[in-house]
Amino acid sequence: MSPLALFFTVAAAHLLAVISPGPDFAMVSRQTLTHGRGAGVWTALGIGSGICFHVAWAMFGMGWVITRFPPLLDLLRYAGAAFLIVMGGMALRTKPAAAAPLRAPAEKTGGSHHYGIGVLTNILNPKALLYFMALCSTVITGATPVWLRIALGLWMVLFTAAWFCLVSFMLGQARIRQRLAASAHWIDRCMGVILLALGAFTILSGLGR
């Protein structure tokens, strides 16, 4: 396969993986609708940064750690599930708008807080771990040039961040958030249920192996 064909093959696969619903999408949606567009963008940037971790071990030889220490994958799996469950539990406790306004003051948490949530959401996402392992083990080989690996890594990081920033901008529009203000706590609770379900499914899939 030529370098150009390889690039577009991986880019297309990554595009489909990123836009499919999962923990990253649920978290960006929840952060945007609850805390505003700024929080959603910071979370999106954190998710994009988390891709660097997956690219590093999957493309540049760090995958050998998983091969030699299989329990590490289970540790990451259950840590990710626990994180999703904690965030889901917090979302379920969201109060109605009268007690907790939709536009929460950003200064109470700051961008670094939301950025950290994004990083952890992606790094501890077992779906992302397995996806990158499968993608790079079947498409990327030892003969793949380093420059092409770097180009693919940059593309995946930038596209992931850009996609979720777009999601945040769309959901963070004042008109949309105003219309959702009355039912914001129910939306947040629904997101909490989704996060809890994803966490539980991750645990059950790990125990069922």
N, C-alpha and C positions, 0 to 999 in steps of 0.2 A: 504494500500500500504506500502510495506517495505521501510525503509530509503534508501536502495540502489536503488530500483525501482523508488522512488520519485526523487532521485538525477539525475538519468539518464533521466527521463522524462523531468524534468525542464532543464537539460543541453542540451538535444536535441532540445527542443523548443527554447531555447535561441540561440543556434547555427544557426538555420534557420532564426531567427529574425535578428541576427547580419549581416549575409552575404547577406541578401536581400537589394537591393538598397534603399537609403533614404538620409536624410540630412547629417548623419555622413559620409557615403561613399562619397557623393559629396564634402563635405568640406575637407576631407583628400586628395582626388584626386586633388582638386583645390590647396590646400596648397603645396602639393608635386610638382606638375607640375610648379607652379609659383615660389615658394621659395626654392625648393630643398628637398632632403630626410630628412635632419635634421628638417626642419619645419614640414614636414609630420609626423615624429615620435613624435615630441612634441605635435602636434595636436592629434595624436592617443592616447598618454598617457593622455591627457586632457579628451578625450572622455571616456576612461576607468575610470578615476577618477569620471567623472560625473555619472557613474553607481552607485557609492556609495550613491548618493542622492536618487536615485530611490529604491535601495535595502533597505535603512534605513526606508523610509516612508511606503514602500509596505510590508516589512517583519516584522517590529518591531513596528507596531501600529501607525505610523504617518499618515496612510491613513485616520484616523478619522477626520483629518483637512479638507480633501476634502469633506467628508460626511457632516460635520457640516457647512462648508463654501463653497458651490458650486461655488460662484463667483471666488474663488481662482484658480480653474481649468481653467476658462475662461481667467483670468489674465495671467496665465502661457502660455496658448495657444496663446494669441495675442502678448505677449512679445516674444515668440519663433518665431512667424510669422514675427514680425518686425525685429528681428535679422537676419533671413534668407534673408529678402528683402534688408536690408542694405548691407549685405555681397554680395548678388547678384548684387546690384547696383555698388558696388566697382569693382566687377569682370567684369562687362560690360564695364567699363571705361579703361580696360587694353589696353595699346598701343602696336604696333608691336615691334618685337624684336630689330629693329634698334634703337628705342627710349627708350625701356625698356628691357634690357637683361633678358633672361629666368632665369638665376641664380642670383636672387636678393641678395644683400649682407645681410647675416643673422644678422650681428652686428647692423644693423639699427633698428631691431625690437627685436631680442633676443628670446631665447626659451620660456621665460615666456609669451611673447605676443601670440605665437602660442599655447602654453599650455592653456592659458585663452580662446582662441577662441574655442578650443576643449571642454573645460568644459562647456562653455555657449551653444555651439551647442547641446550637449547631454542633459544638464539639462533643456533647454528650448524647447526640442523636444517633442511636444505633443504626437507623435506616441509612444515614449518611455514611457511617463507617463501612457497612456492608456494601453499599453502592459503589464507593470509591475502590474498595478492595476488588469487587467483581469487575468494574470497568478497567482498572489498571492492570489486572492480571490477565485479561483477555485481549486488550487492545495495545497497551503500552508494554514494550519488551525491552530487553537490555540493549537492543540495537537502536532504539528510538533516540535521536539526538537530544542532547541536553537542552539546546536552545528551543526545541519543539516542546519539550516537557515544561520549560519555564513559560513559554507562550501560552500553552494550554492552561497552566496553573493560573496565570494572570487573567486569562479570559474567564475562567470559572469563578475566580474571586470577584472580579469586576461585574460580571453579568449577574451573579447572585445578589450582590449589594444593590445594583441598579434595579433589578426586578422588585425586590422587597421595598426599596425606596419608592418605587412607582406605586406599589400596593398601599403604602403608607400615605402617599400624597392623595391617592384616590379616596381612601377611607377617611382621611383627615380634613377633607374640605368642610368648611364651616357649615355650608348648607346641609350636607349629609349628616354631620354630627348634631346639628340643631334638630333635625327631624328625628334623630335617634335618641335625643336627650331623655325623653320620657321613659323609654324602655331600655336605657343604657345598662341598667343593672341586670336586666334579664339577658341581654346580649352577653355581658361579661360572664354571667353564670353559665350560659350555654357554652362559651369558650372554655370555662372551667371544666365542664363536663367532658368536652372534647379532649382537653389536656389530660384529665384523669383517665379517660378511656385509652388514650394513646400510651400512657404510663402503664396501665394495667395490662394492656395487650403486649407490651414489650416484656413485662415480667412473665406473663403466661407463655409467650412464645419461647422465652429462654428456658423455662422449666420444662416445656414440652419437648425440648430437643433430646 
